[in-house]
Amino acid sequence: DVSKSWVMDEGIFLMKAIILAAGTGSRIRRLSKIKHKCLIKIGEKTLITRLVDTLREFDIKDILIITGYKSSQIKREIKKKAKYLYFPRYRYTNNLQTLLYAKKMINGPFICSFSDVYFDQQIIKNLIKNKNDFCLGIDTGKTLKNTMRIIKMGNKITQIGSHVEISQGNGNFIGIAKFSKNGAD
């Protein structure tokens, strides 16, 4: 039972992680027809292995991977370093729906990440230290096509999504976020 480990430890909620790995990778499919896109190697490790290893380095060992497309490939790669939840509607929905599929298991602070992101490990450290209820990893270097763009006012993100026009965006959501206990609720 996946939900048993998502409990309080001596009254303190421990940081967990949810990795969203259900999607079909439609924008990159022509480059990765055989493998799930999170299994693309950069250097010695696949994207998802690097992500799981990084989370574990920050003492986040309770990791749930929500799978769908090519689920068995992900399980073969990660093995027992994580728990798994299969999302059967992955072909018809998006990342938010994938996350909501696990909502009954979310009962404390957690890191949520797309499975195919490559980022500096300092980002996880910064997310964990942040005291806000929601904290999104963003790149304000440039605003890109085919991404979840953001609009921000000061330190607050006021809009996020592909509906944000490139010309109006202040950057891109990079696919990793932290939710406090209150944010998770």
Contact map, one row per residue, 1 for C-alpha under 8 A:
11110000000000000000000000000000000000000000000000000000000000000000000000000000000000000000000000000000000000000000000000000000000000000000000000000000000000000000000000000000000000000
11111100000000000000000000000000000000000000000000000000000000000000000000000000001110000000000000000000100000000000000000000000000000000000000000000000000000000000000000000000000000000
11111110000000000000000000000000000000000000000000000000000000000000000000000000000000000000000000000000100000000000000000000000000000000000000000000000000000000000000000000000000000000
11111110000000000000000000000000000000000000000000000000000000000000000000000000000000000000000000000000000000000000000000000000000000000000000000000000000000000000000000000000000000000
01111110000000000000000000000000000000000000000000000000000001000000000000000000000000000000000000000000000000000000000000000000000000000000000000000000000000000000000000000000000000000
01111111000000010000000000000000000000000000000000000000000001000000000000000000000000000000000000000000111100000000000000000000000000000000000000000000000000000000000000000000000000000
00111111100010000000000000000000000000000000000000000000000000000000000000000000000000000000000000000000001100000000000000000000000000000000000000000000000000000000000000000000000000000
00000111111111000000000000000000000000000000000000000000000000000000000000000000000000000000000000000000000100000000000000000000000000000000000000000000000000000000000000000000000000000
00000011111111000000000000000000000000000000000000000000000000000000000000000000000000000000000000000000000000000000000000000000000000000000000000000000000000000000000000000000000000000
00000001111100000000000000000000000000000000000000000000000000000000000000000000000000000000000000000000000000000000000000000000000000000000000000000000000000000000000000000000000000000
00000001111110000000000000000000000000000000000000000000000000000000000000000000000000000000000000000000000000000000000000000000000000000000000000000000000000000000000000000000000000000
00000001111111000000000000000000000000000000000000000000000000000000000000000000000000000000000000000000000000000000000000000000000000000000000000000000000000000000000000000000000000000
00000011101111100000000000000000000000000000000000000000000000000000000000000000000000000000000000000000000110000000000000000000000000000000000000000000000000000000000000000000000010000
00000001100111110000000000000000000000000000000000000000000000000000000000000000000000000000000000000000000110000000000000000000000000000000000000000000000000000000000000000000000000000
00000000000011111000000000000000000000000000000000000000000101000000000000000000000000000000000000000000000111100000000000000000000000000000000000000000000000000000000000000000000000000
00000100000001111100000000000000000000000000000000000000000111100000000000000000000000000000000000000000000111100000000000000000000000000000000000000000000000000000000000000000000000000
00000000000000111110000000000000000000000000000000000010000111110000000000000000000000000000000000000000000001111000000000000000000000000000000000000000000000000000000000000000000000000
00000000000000011111000000000000000000000000000000000000000000111100000000000000000000000000000000000000000001111000000000000000000000000000000000000000000000000000000000000000000000000
00000000000000001111100000000000000000000000000000000000000000111100000000000000000000000000000000000000000000011110000000000000000000000000000000000000000000000000000000000000000000000
00000000000000000111111000000000000000000000000000000000000000001110000000000000000000000000001001100000000000011110000000000000000000000000000000000000000000000000000000000000000000000
00000000000000000011111000000000000001000000000000000000000000001111100000000000000000000000000000000000000000000111000000000000000000000000000000000000000000000000000000000000000000000
00000000000000000001111100000000000000000000000000000000000000000111101000000000000001100100000001000000000000000000000000000000000000000000000000000000000000000000000000000000000000000
00000000000000000001111110000000000000000000000000000000000000000011100000000000000000000110011000000000000000000000000000000000000000000000000000000000000000000000000000000000000000000
00000000000000000000011111001000000100000000000000000000000000000000100000000000000000000110000000000000000000000000000000000000000000000000000000000000000000000000000000000000000000000
00000000000000000000001111111000000110000000000000000000000000000000000000000000000000000000000000000000000000000000000000000000000000000000000000000000000000000000000000000000000000000
00000000000000000000000111111000000000000000000000000000000000000000000000000000000000000000000000000000000000000000000000000000000000000000000000000000000000000000000000000000000000000
00000000000000000000000011111100000000000000000000000000000000000000000000000000000000000000000000000000000000000000000000000000000000000000000000000000000000000000000000000000000000000
00000000000000000000000011111111000010000000000000000000000000000000000000000000000000000000000000000000000000000000000000000000000000000000000000000000000000000000000000000000000000000
00000000000000000000000111111111100010000000000000000000000000000000000000000000000000000000000000000000000000000000000000000000000000000000000000000000000000000000000000000000000000000
00000000000000000000000000111111100000000000000000000000000000000000000000000000000000000000000000000000000000000000000000000000000000000000000000000000000000000000000000000000000000000
00000000000000000000000000011111100000000000000000000000000000000000000000000000000000000000000000000000000000000000000000000000000000000000000000000000000000000000000000000000000000000
00000000000000000000000000011111111110010000000000000000000000000000000000000000000000000000000000000000000000000000000000000000000000000000000000000000000000000000000000000000000000000
00000000000000000000000000001111111100000000000000000000000000000000000000000000000000000000000000000000000000000000000000000000000000000000000000000000000000000000000000000000000000000
00000000000000000000000000000001111100000000000000000000000000000000000000000000000000000000000000000000000000000000000000000000000000000000000000000000000000000000000000000000000000000
00000000000000000000000000000001111110110000000000000000000000000000010010000000000000000000000000000000000000000000000000000000000000000000000000000000000000000000000000000000000000000
00000000000000000000000110000001111111110000000000000000000000000000110011000000000000000000000000000000000000000000000000000000000000000000000000000000000000000000000000000000000000000
00000000000000000000000010011001001111110000000000000000000000000000000000000000000000000000000000000000000000000001000000000000000000000000000000000000000000000000000000000000000000000
00000000000000000000100000000000000111110000011100000000000000000000000000000000000000000000000000000000000000000011100000000000000000000000000000000000000000000000000000000000000000000
00000000000000000000000000000000001111111000011100000000000000000000000001001000000000000000000000000000000000000001000000000000000000000000000000000000000000000000000000000000000000000
00000000000000000000000000000001001111111100011000000000000000000000000000000000000000000000000000000000000000000000000000000000000000000000000000000000000000000000000000000000000000000
00000000000000000000000000000000000000111111111000000000000000000000000000000000000000000000000000000000000000000000000000000000000000000000000000000000000000000000000000000000000000000
00000000000000000000000000000000000000011111111000000000000000000000000000000000000000000000000000000000000000000000000000000000000000000000000000000000000000000000000000000000000000000
00000000000000000000000000000000000000001111110000000000000000000000000000000000000000000000000000000000000000000000000000000000000000000000000000000000000000000000000000000000000000000
00000000000000000000000000000000000000001111110000000000000000000000000000000000000000000000000000000000000000000000000000000000000000000000000000000000000000000000000000000000000000000
00000000000000000000000000000000000000001111111011000000000000000000000000000000000000000000000000000000000000000000000000000000000000000000000000000000000000000000000000000000000000000
00000000000000000000000000000000000001111111111111000000000000000000000000000000000000000000000000000000000000000000000000000000000000000000000000000000000000000000000000000000000000000
00000000000000000000000000000000000001111100111111100000000000000000000000000000000000000000000000000000000000000011110000000000000000000000000000000000000000000000000000000000000000000
00000000000000000000000000000000000001100000011111110000000000000000000000000100000000000000000000000000000000000011100000000000000000000000000000000000000000000000000000000000000000000
00000000000000000000000000000000000000000000111111111000000000000000000000001100000000000000000000000000000000000000000000000000000000000000000000000000000000000000000000000000000000000
00000000000000000000000000000000000000000000111111111100000000000000000000000000000000000000000000000000000000000000000000000000000000000000000000000000000000000000000000000000000000000
00000000000000000000000000000000000000000000001111111110000000000000000000000000000000000000000000000000000000000010110000000000000000000000000000000000000000000000000000000000000000000
00000000000000000000000000000000000000000000000111111111000000100000000000000000100000000000000000000000000000000000000000000000000000000000000000000000000000000000000000000000000000000
00000000000000000000000000000000000000000000000011111111100000000000000000000000000000000000000000000000000000000000000000000000000000000000000000000000000000000000000000000000000000000
00000000000000000000000000000000000000000000000001111111110000000000000000000000000000000000000000000000000000000000000010000000000000000000000000000000000000000000000000000000000000000
00000000000000001000000000000000000000000000000000111111111110000000000000000000000000000000000000000000000000000000000000010000000000000000000000000000000000000000000000000000000000000
00000000000000000000000000000000000000000000000000011111111110000000000000000000000000000000000000000000000000000000000000000000000000000000000000000000000000000000000000000000000000000
00000000000000000000000000000000000000000000000000001111111100000000000000000000000000000000000000000000000000000000000000000000000000000000000000000000000000000000000000000000000000000
00000000000000000000000000000000000000000000000000000111111100000000000000000000000000000000000000000000000000000000000000011000000000000000000000000000000000000000000000000000000000000
00000000000000000000000000000000000000000000000000000011111110000000000000000000000000000000000000000000000000000000000000000000000000000000000000000000000000000000000000000000000000000
00000000000000111000000000000000000000000000000000000011111111100000000000000000000000000000000000000000000000000000000000000000000000000000000000000000000000000000000000000000000000000
00000000000000011000000000000000000000000000000000000011001111100000000000000000110000000000000000000000000000000000000000000000000000000000000000000000000000000000000000000000000000000
00001100000000111000000000000000000000000000000000000000000111110000000000000000011000000000000000000000000000000000000000000000000000000000000000000000000000000000000000000000000000000
00000000000000011110000000000000000000000000000000010000000111111000000000000000111000000000000000000000000000000000000000000000000000000000000000000000000000000000000000000000000000000
00000000000000001110000000000000000000000000000000000000000001111100000000000000011110000000000000000000000000000000000000000000000000000000000000000000000000000000000000000000000000000
00000000000000000111100000000000000000000000000000000000000000111110000000000000011110000000000000000000000000000000000000000000000000000000000000000000000000000000000000000000000000000
00000000000000000111110000000000000000000000000000000000000000011111000000000000000111100000000001100100000000000000000000000000000000000000000000000000000000000000000000000000000000000
00000000000000000001111000000000000000000000000000000000000000001111111001000000000111100000000000000000000000000000000000000000000000000000000000000000000000000000000000000000000000000
00000000000000000000111000000000000000000000000000000000000000000111111000000000000001111100000000000000000000000000000000000000000000000000000000000000000000000000000000000000000000000
00000000000000000000111100000000000100000000000000000000000000000011111000000000000000000110000000000000000000000000000000000000000000000000000000000000000000000000000000000000000000000
00000000000000000000000000000000001100000000000000000000000000000011111111000000000000000000000000000000000000000000000000000000000000000000000000000000000000000000000000000000000000000
00000000000000000000010000000000000000000000000000000000000000000011111111100000000001000000000000000000000000000000000000000000000000000000000000000000000000000000000000000000000000000
00000000000000000000000000000000000000000000000000000000000000000000011111110000000000000000000000000000000000000000000000000000000000000000000000000000000000000000000000000000000000000
00000000000000000000000000000000001100000000000000000000000000000000011111111000000000000000000000000000000000000000000000000000000000000000000000000000000000000000000000000000000000000
00000000000000000000000000000000000100100000000000000000000000000010011111111100000000000000000000000000000000000000000000000000000000000000000000000000000000000000000000000000000000000
00000000000000000000000000000000000000000000000000000000000000000000001111111110000100000000000000000000000000000000000000000000000000000000000000000000000000000000000000000000000000000
00000000000000000000000000000000000000000000000000000000000000000000000111111110000000000000000000000000000000000000000000000000000000000000000000000000000000000000000000000000000000000
00000000000000000000000000000000000000100000000010000000000000000000000011111110000000000000000000000000000000000000000000000000000000000000000000000000000000000000000000000000000000000
00000000000000000000000000000000000000000000000110000000000000000000000001111111110000000000000000000000000000000000000000000000000000000000000000000000000000000000000000000000000000000
00000000000000000000000000000000000000000000000000000000000000000000000000111111110000000000000000000000000000000000000000000000000000000000000000000000000000000000000000000000000000000
00000000000000000000000000000000000000000000000000000000000000000000000000000111111000000000000000000000000000000000000000000000000000000000000000000000000000000000000000000000000000000
00000000000000000000000000000000000000000000000000010000000010100000000000000111111000000000000000000000000000000000000000000000000000000000000000000000000000000000000000000000000000000
00000000000000000000000000000000000000000000000000000000000011111000000000000111111100000000000000000000000000000000000000000000000000000000000000000000000000000000000000000000000000000
01000000000000000000000000000000000000000000000000000000000001111000000000000001111110000000000000000000000000000000000000000000000000000000000000000000000000000000000000000000000000000
01000000000000000000000000000000000000000000000000000000000000011110000000100000011111000000000000000000000000000000000000000000000000000000000000000000000000000000000000000000000000000
01000000000000000000000000000000000000000000000000000000000000011110000000000000001111100000000000000100000000000000000000000000000000000000000000000000000000000000000000000000000000000
00000000000000000000010000000000000000000000000000000000000000000111001000000000000111110000000000000000000000000000000000000000000000000000000000000000000000000000000000000000000000000
00000000000000000000010000000000000000000000000000000000000000000111000000000000000011111100000001001000000000000000000000000000000000000000000000000000000000000000000000000000000000000
00000000000000000000000000000000000000000000000000000000000000000001000000000000000001111110000000000000000000000000000000000000000000000000000000000000000000000000000000000000000000000
00000000000000000000000000000000000000000000000000000000000000000001000000000000000000111111100000000000000000000000000000000000000000000000000000000000000000000000000000000000000000000
00000000000000000000011100000000000000000000000000000000000000000001100000000000000000111111110001000000000000000000000000000000000000000000000000000000000000000000000000000000000000000
00000000000000000000001100000000000000000000000000000000000000000000100000000000000000011111100000000000000000000000000000000000000000000000000000000000000000000000000000000000000000000
00000000000000000000000000000000000000000000000000000000000000000000000000000000000000001111110000000000000000000000000000000000000000000000000000000000000000000000000000000000000000000
00000000000000000000000000000000000000000000000000000000000000000000000000000000000000001111111011000000000000000000000000000000000000000000000000000000000000000000000000000000000000000
00000000000000000000001000000000000000000000000000000000000000000000000000000000000000000101111111000000000000000000000000000000000000000000000000000000000000000000000000000000000000000
00000000000000000001001000000000000000000000000000000000000000000000000000000000000000000000111111100000000000000000000000000000000000000000000000000000000000000000000000000000000000000
00000000000000000000000000000000000000000000000000000000000000000000000000000000000000000000011111110000000000000000000000000000000000000000000000000000000000000000000000000000000000000
00000000000000000000000000000000000000000000000000000000000000000000000000000000000000000000111111111000000000000000000000000000000000000000000000000000000000000000000000000000000000000
00000000000000000001010000000000000000000000000000000000000000000100000000000000000000100100111111111100000000000000000000000000000000000000000000000000000000000000000000000000000000000
00000000000000000001000000000000000000000000000000000000000000000100000000000000000000000000001111111110000000000000000000000000000000000000000000000000000000000000000000000000000000000
00000000000000000000000000000000000000000000000000000000000000000000000000000000000000000000000111111110000000000000000000000000000000000000000000000000000000000000000000000000000000000
00000000000000000000000000000000000000000000000000000000000000000000000000000000000000100000000011111111000000000000000000000000000000000000000000000000000000000000000000000000000000000
00000000000000000000000000000000000000000000000000000000000000000100000000000000000010000000000001111111110000000000000000000000000000000000000000000000000000000000000000000000000000000
00000000000000000000000000000000000000000000000000000000000000000000000000000000000000000000000000111111110000000000000000000000000000000000000000000000000000000000000000000000000000000
00000000000000000000000000000000000000000000000000000000000000000000000000000000000000000000000000001111111000000000000000000000000000000000000000000000000000000000000000000000000000000
01100100000000000000000000000000000000000000000000000000000000000000000000000000000000000000000000000111111000000000000000000000000000000000000000000000000000000000000000000000000000000
00000100000000000000000000000000000000000000000000000000000000000000000000000000000000000000000000000111111101000000000000000000000000000000000000000000000000000000000000000000000000011
00000110000000000000000000000000000000000000000000000000000000000000000000000000000000000000000000000001111110000000000000000000000000000000000000000000000000000000000000000000000010011
00000111000011110000000000000000000000000000000000000000000000000000000000000000000000000000000000000000011111000000000000000000000000000000000000000000000000000000000000000000000111011
00000000000011110000000000000000000000000000000000000000000000000000000000000000000000000000000000000000001111100000000000000000000000000000000000000000000000000000000000000000011111110
00000000000000111100000000000000000000000000000000000000000000000000000000000000000000000000000000000000010111110000000000000000000000000000000000000000000000000000000000000000011110010
00000000000000111100000000000000000000000000000000000000000000000000000000000000000000000000000000000000000011111000000000000000000000000000000000000000000000000000000000000001111000000
00000000000000001111000000000000000000000000000000000000000000000000000000000000000000000000000000000000000001111100000000000000000000000000000000000000000000000000000000000001111000000
00000000000000001111000000000000000000000000000000000000000000000000000000000000000000000000000000000000000000111110100000000000000000000000000000000000000000000000000000000011100000000
00000000000000000011100000000000000000000000000000000000000000000000000000000000000000000000000000000000000000011111100000000000000000000000000000000000000000000000000000000011000000000
00000000000000000011100000000000000001000000001100100000000000000000000000000000000000000000000000000000000000001111100000000000000000000000000000000000000000000000000000000000000000000
00000000000000000000100000000000000011100000001100000000000000000000000000000000000000000000000000000000000000000111110000000000000000000000000000000000000000000000000000000000000000000
00000000000000000000000000000000000001000000001100100000000000000000000000000000000000000000000000000000000000001111111000000000000000000000000000000000000000000000000000000110000000000
00000000000000000000000000000000000000000000001000100000000000000000000000000000000000000000000000000000000000000001111100000000000000000000000000000000000000000000000000000000000000000
00000000000000000000000000000000000000000000000000000000000000000000000000000000000000000000000000000000000000000000111110100000000000000000000000000000000000000000000000000000000000000
00000000000000000000000000000000000000000000000000000000000000000000000000000000000000000000000000000000000000000000011111100000000000000000000000000000000000000000000000000000000000000
00000000000000000000000000000000000000000000000000000100000000000000000000000000000000000000000000000000000000000000001111111000000000000000000000000000000000000000000000000000000000000
00000000000000000000000000000000000000000000000000000000000000000000000000000000000000000000000000000000000000000000000111111100000000000000000000000000000000000000000000000000000000000
00000000000000000000000000000000000000000000000000000000000000000000000000000000000000000000000000000000000000000000001111111110000000001000000000000000000000000000000000000000000000000
00000000000000000000000000000000000000000000000000000010010000000000000000000000000000000000000000000000000000000000000011111111000000000000000000000000000000000000000000000000000000000
00000000000000000000000000000000000000000000000000000000010000000000000000000000000000000000000000000000000000000000000011111111100000000000000000000000000000000000000000000000000000000
00000000000000000000000000000000000000000000000000000000000000000000000000000000000000000000000000000000000000000000000001111111110000000000000000000000000000000000000000000000000000000
00000000000000000000000000000000000000000000000000000000000000000000000000000000000000000000000000000000000000000000000000111111110000111000000000000000000000000000000000000000110000000
00000000000000000000000000000000000000000000000000000000000000000000000000000000000000000000000000000000000000000000000000011111111000000000000000000000000000000000000000000000010000000
00000000000000000000000000000000000000000000000000000000000000000000000000000000000000000000000000000000000000000000000000001111111000000000000000000000000000000000000000000000000000000
00000000000000000000000000000000000000000000000000000000000000000000000000000000000000000000000000000000000000000000000000000111111100100000000000000000000000000000000000000000000000000
00000000000000000000000000000000000000000000000000000000000000000000000000000000000000000000000000000000000000000000000000000001111110000000000000000000000000000000000000000000000100000
00000000000000000000000000000000000000000000000000000000000000000000000000000000000000000000000000000000000000000000000000000000011111100000000000000000000000000000000000000000001100000
00000000000000000000000000000000000000000000000000000000000000000000000000000000000000000000000000000000000000000000000000000000001111100000000000000000000000000000000000000000011111110
00000000000000000000000000000000000000000000000000000000000000000000000000000000000000000000000000000000000000000000000000000000000111110000000000000000000000000000000000000000111100100
00000000000000000000000000000000000000000000000000000000000000000000000000000000000000000000000000000000000000000000000000000010010111111000000000000000000000000000000000000000111000000
00000000000000000000000000000000000000000000000000000000000000000000000000000000000000000000000000000000000000000000000000000010000001111100000000000000000000000000000000001011110000000
00000000000000000000000000000000000000000000000000000000000000000000000000000000000000000000000000000000000000000000000000100010000000111110000000000000000000000000000000001111100000000
00000000000000000000000000000000000000000000000000000000000000000000000000000000000000000000000000000000000000000000000000000000000000011111000000000000000000000000000000111100000000000
00000000000000000000000000000000000000000000000000000000000000000000000000000000000000000000000000000000000000000000000000000000000000001111110000000000000000000000000000111100000000000
00000000000000000000000000000000000000000000000000000000000000000000000000000000000000000000000000000000000000000000000000000000000000000111111000000000000000000000000001110000000000000
00000000000000000000000000000000000000000000000000000000000000000000000000000000000000000000000000000000000000000000000000000000000000000011111000000000000000000000000000100000000000000
00000000000000000000000000000000000000000000000000000000000000000000000000000000000000000000000000000000000000000000000000000000000000000011111100000000000000000000000001110000000000000
00000000000000000000000000000000000000000000000000000000000000000000000000000000000000000000000000000000000000000000000000000000000000000001111110001000000000000000011011110000000000000
00000000000000000000000000000000000000000000000000000000000000000000000000000000000000000000000000000000000000000000000000000000000000000000011111101000000000000000010000110000000000000
00000000000000000000000000000000000000000000000000000000000000000000000000000000000000000000000000000000000000000000000000000000000000000000001111100000000000000000010000000000000000000
00000000000000000000000000000000000000000000000000000000000000000000000000000000000000000000000000000000000000000000000000000000000000000000000111110000000000000100000000000000000000000
00000000000000000000000000000000000000000000000000000000000000000000000000000000000000000000000000000000000000000000000000000000000000000000000111111000000000001100000000011000000000000
00000000000000000000000000000000000000000000000000000000000000000000000000000000000000000000000000000000000000000000000000000000000000000000000001111100000000011101000000011100000000000
00000000000000000000000000000000000000000000000000000000000000000000000000000000000000000000000000000000000000000000000000000000000000000000001100111110000000011111110011111000000000000
00000000000000000000000000000000000000000000000000000000000000000000000000000000000000000000000000000000000000000000000000000000000000000000000000011111000011111001000011111000000000000
00000000000000000000000000000000000000000000000000000000000000000000000000000000000000000000000000000000000000000000000000000000000000000000000000001111100011110001000111100000000000000
00000000000000000000000000000000000000000000000000000000000000000000000000000000000000000000000000000000000000000000000000000000000000000000000000000111111111100000000001000000000000000
00000000000000000000000000000000000000000000000000000000000000000000000000000000000000000000000000000000000000000000000000000000000000000000000000000011111111000000000000000000000000000
00000000000000000000000000000000000000000000000000000000000000000000000000000000000000000000000000000000000000000000000000000000000000000000000000000001111100000000000000000000000000000
00000000000000000000000000000000000000000000000000000000000000000000000000000000000000000000000000000000000000000000000000000000000000000000000000000001111110000000000000000000000000000
00000000000000000000000000000000000000000000000000000000000000000000000000000000000000000000000000000000000000000000000000000000000000000000000000000001111111000000000000000000000000000
00000000000000000000000000000000000000000000000000000000000000000000000000000000000000000000000000000000000000000000000000000000000000000000000000000111101111110000000000000000000000000
00000000000000000000000000000000000000000000000000000000000000000000000000000000000000000000000000000000000000000000000000000000000000000000000000000111100111110000000000000000000000000
00000000000000000000000000000000000000000000000000000000000000000000000000000000000000000000000000000000000000000000000000000000000000000000000000000111000011111001000000000000000000000
00000000000000000000000000000000000000000000000000000000000000000000000000000000000000000000000000000000000000000000000000000000000000000000000000011110000011111111000000001000000000000
00000000000000000000000000000000000000000000000000000000000000000000000000000000000000000000000000000000000000000000000000000000000000000000000000111100000000111111000000000000000000000
00000000000000000000000000000000000000000000000000000000000000000000000000000000000000000000000000000000000000000000000000000000000000000000000001111000000000011111100000000000000000000
00000000000000000000000000000000000000000000000000000000000000000000000000000000000000000000000000000000000000000000000000000000000000000000000000001000000000011111100000000000000000000
00000000000000000000000000000000000000000000000000000000000000000000000000000000000000000000000000000000000000000000000000000000000000000000000000011110000000111111110110000000000000000
00000000000000000000000000000000000000000000000000000000000000000000000000000000000000000000000000000000000000000000000000000000000000000000000000001000000000000111111110000000000000000
00000000000000000000000000000000000000000000000000000000000000000000000000000000000000000000000000000000000000000000000000000000000000000000001110001000000000000001111110000000000000000
00000000000000000000000000000000000000000000000000000000000000000000000000000000000000000000000000000000000000000000000000000000000000000000001000000000000000000000111110000000000000000
00000000000000000000000000000000000000000000000000000000000000000000000000000000000000000000000000000000000000000000000000000000000000000000000000000010000000000001111111000000000000000
00000000000000000000000000000000000000000000000000000000000000000000000000000000000000000000000000000000000000000000000000000000000000000000001000001110000000000001111111110000000000000
00000000000000000000000000000000000000000000000000000000000000000000000000000000000000000000000000000000000000000000000000000000000000000001011000001111000000000000000111110000000000000
00000000000000000000000000000000000000000000000000000000000000000000000000000000000000000000000000000000000000000000000000000000000000000111111100001110000000000000000011111000000000000
00000000000000000000000000000000000000000000000000000000000000000000000000000000000000000000000000000000000000000000000000000000000000000111011100111100000000000000000011111100000000000
00000000000000000000000000000000000000000000000000000000000000000000000000000000000000000000000000000000000000000000000000000000000000011110000000111100000000010000000000111111000000000
00000000000000000000000000000000000000000000000000000000000000000000000000000000000000000000000000000000000000000000100000000000000000001110000000010000000000000000000000011111000000000
00000000000000000000000000000000000000000000000000000000000000000000000000000000000000000000000000000000000000001100100000000000000000011000000000000000000000000000000000001111100000000
00000000000000000000000000000000000000000000000000000000000000000000000000000000000000000000000000000000000000111100000000000000000000011000000000000000000000000000000000001111110000000
00000000000000000000000000000000000000000000000000000000000000000000000000000000000000000000000000000000000000111000000000000010000001111000000000000000000000000000000000000011111000000
00000000000000000000000000000000000000000000000000000000000000000000000000000000000000000000000000000000000011110000000000000011000011110000000000000000000000000000000000000001111100000
00000000000000000000000000000000000000000000000000000000000000000000000000000000000000000000000000000000000011110000000000000000000111100000000000000000000000000000000000000000111111110
00000000000000000000000000000000000000000000000000000000000000000000000000000000000000000000000000000000000111000000000000000000001111000000000000000000000000000000000000000000011111110
00000000000010000000000000000000000000000000000000000000000000000000000000000000000000000000000000000000001111000000000000000000000010000000000000000000000000000000000000000000001111111
00000000000000000000000000000000000000000000000000000000000000000000000000000000000000000000000000000000000110000000000000000000000010000000000000000000000000000000000000000000001111111
00000000000000000000000000000000000000000000000000000000000000000000000000000000000000000000000000000000000010000000000000000000000011000000000000000000000000000000000000000000001111111
00000000000000000000000000000000000000000000000000000000000000000000000000000000000000000000000000000000011111000000000000000000000010000000000000000000000000000000000000000000001111111
00000000000000000000000000000000000000000000000000000000000000000000000000000000000000000000000000000000011100000000000000000000000000000000000000000000000000000000000000000000000011111
